[in-house]
Amino acid sequence: MEQYLIRTRHDQDAYRTYAKVHVDARGGGVMARAVGVLLGLFILAGGVIATVYAGFRLLYVLSILIGLAVIFGRPLAILRISTGLRRGAANMGMVIEYRFGPDGFTYSSSDEGGTVGYGEVTRLFETRDYYFVYVALKMAHILRKSDFVQGDPAAFGAFLTARTGKPCVRRDY
């Protein structure tokens, strides 16, 4: 007997949100991002000032490039991941059905399916529109809240936390 039934499709928005969650899970929260941007600005400013006053030197140019990489690393990583997912997505637009029961969940689509026990879940994330149920470091099941056929999407995070013992981390996007 399933307690939750979800029939969902992956689209560009799902992959873009997944990329944000994935990058943020690796790199910490808002405070870590703010510190990173400030550090990048500091490195960039130092490189620019050194280049202006001391002239062109490879070390100064490298510090400018490093500063830019630190500042723009997160947005570029999100773009790279979401673009890669869209390019390699055999399941873009395909309906995937999830059935969550007391011991685990099953998923099925027109070309694949499987069963996952709650002990296999490694991380849980919730955003405004999605749940992400990770079963490996770089593999999450993407569940759009508006696609719940059975069960209350608002209670789903607590349900998963109770079954997996993992906290459902909320992201505000």
C-alpha positions in Angstrom: 0.0 0.0 0.0 1.6 3.2 -1.1 1.2 6.4 0.9 2.4 8.7 -1.8 2.0 8.5 -5.6 3.7 11.0 -7.8 3.6 11.1 -11.7 6.2 13.6 -12.8 8.2 14.8 -15.8 11.6 16.3 -15.9 12.0 19.6 -17.7 14.5 22.4 -17.9 13.2 24.0 -14.7 13.6 20.7 -12.8 17.2 20.3 -14.0 18.1 24.0 -13.2 16.7 23.7 -9.7 18.5 20.3 -9.2 21.8 22.0 -10.3 21.3 24.8 -7.7 20.6 22.2 -5.0 23.5 20.1 -6.0 26.0 23.0 -6.1 24.7 24.4 -2.8 24.9 21.0 -1.1 28.6 20.9 -2.0 29.5 24.5 -1.2 27.7 25.3 2.0 25.0 27.9 2.7 24.4 31.5 2.1 27.1 32.6 4.5 29.7 30.5 2.8 28.7 31.9 -0.6 28.9 35.5 0.7 32.3 34.9 2.2 33.4 33.3 -1.2 32.2 36.3 -3.2 33.9 38.7 -0.8 37.1 36.7 -1.0 36.9 36.7 -4.8 36.4 40.5 -4.8 39.4 40.9 -2.5 41.6 38.8 -4.7 40.3 40.5 -7.9 40.9 44.0 -6.4 44.4 43.1 -5.3 45.2 41.8 -8.8 43.8 44.9 -10.5 45.6 47.3 -8.1 48.9 45.4 -8.5 48.5 45.4 -12.3 47.7 49.1 -12.4 50.5 50.2 -10.1 53.3 47.7 -10.8 52.6 46.9 -14.4 51.6 43.7 -16.2 53.0 40.5 -14.6 51.7 37.0 -14.9 51.2 36.7 -11.1 48.9 39.7 -11.1 46.9 38.5 -14.1 46.5 35.1 -12.5 45.2 36.7 -9.3 42.6 38.6 -11.4 41.5 35.3 -13.1 41.4 33.5 -9.7 39.3 36.3 -8.3 36.8 36.1 -11.2 36.7 32.3 -10.9 35.8 32.6 -7.2 33.1 35.2 -7.8 31.5 33.4 -10.8 32.2 29.8 -9.8 28.7 29.0 -8.5 26.7 30.4 -11.4 29.0 28.8 -13.9 28.8 25.4 -12.1 25.0 25.6 -12.0 24.9 26.4 -15.8 27.4 23.6 -16.6 25.4 21.0 -14.6 22.0 22.0 -15.8 23.2 22.2 -19.4 24.8 18.8 -19.1 21.7 17.2 -17.6 19.5 18.7 -20.4 21.9 17.4 -23.1 22.1 13.9 -21.8 18.5 13.6 -20.6 16.9 10.6 -22.2 14.0 11.1 -19.8 13.3 14.7 -20.6 9.5 15.0 -20.8 9.0 11.3 -20.0 6.4 10.5 -17.3 8.1 8.8 -14.3 5.8 7.3 -11.6 6.9 7.0 -8.0 5.2 5.0 -5.3 6.3 5.6 -1.7 5.3 3.0 0.8 6.3 2.1 4.3 9.6 0.4 3.5 10.8 2.2 0.3 9.7 3.5 -3.0 9.5 2.2 -6.6 9.9 4.3 -9.7 9.0 3.4 -13.3 8.9 5.0 -16.7 8.5 3.6 -20.2 12.1 2.4 -20.3 13.3 1.7 -16.8 12.3 1.2 -13.2 13.5 0.1 -9.8 13.1 -0.2 -6.1 14.8 1.9 -3.5 14.8 1.1 0.2 14.8 4.1 2.6 18.2 3.0 3.9 19.7 3.7 0.5 18.6 7.4 0.7 21.7 9.6 1.4 20.3 13.1 1.4 16.9 15.0 1.2 16.3 18.5 -0.1 13.1 20.5 -0.5 12.7 23.7 -2.5 9.6 25.7 -3.2 8.5 23.4 -6.1 10.5 20.2 -5.7 11.8 17.4 -3.5 15.1 15.9 -4.2 15.7 12.3 -2.9 19.4 11.5 -3.3 20.4 7.9 -3.5 24.1 8.5 -4.5 26.4 11.5 -4.4 25.4 12.7 -7.9 22.0 11.0 -8.3 18.7 12.4 -7.0 15.1 11.6 -7.8 13.4 14.8 -8.7 9.8 15.1 -7.5 7.7 18.1 -8.5 5.2 19.0 -5.7 2.5 19.9 -8.1 2.6 16.3 -9.6 1.5 14.5 -6.4 -1.5 12.3 -7.2 -1.8 10.8 -3.7 -0.6 12.2 -0.4 0.0 15.7 0.9 3.2 17.3 -0.6 3.5 19.6 2.4 3.9 16.5 4.7 6.2 14.6 2.4 9.4 16.0 3.8 8.5 14.9 7.3 7.4 11.5 6.0 10.8 11.0 4.3 12.7 12.2 7.4 10.8 9.7 9.6 11.5 6.8 7.2 15.1 7.6 6.3 16.4 9.2 9.5 17.9 12.0 7.3 16.8 15.7 7.7 15.0 17.2 4.8 17.0 20.4 4.1 15.0 23.4 2.9 16.3 25.6 0.1 14.5 28.9 -0.6 14.3 28.8 -4.4 
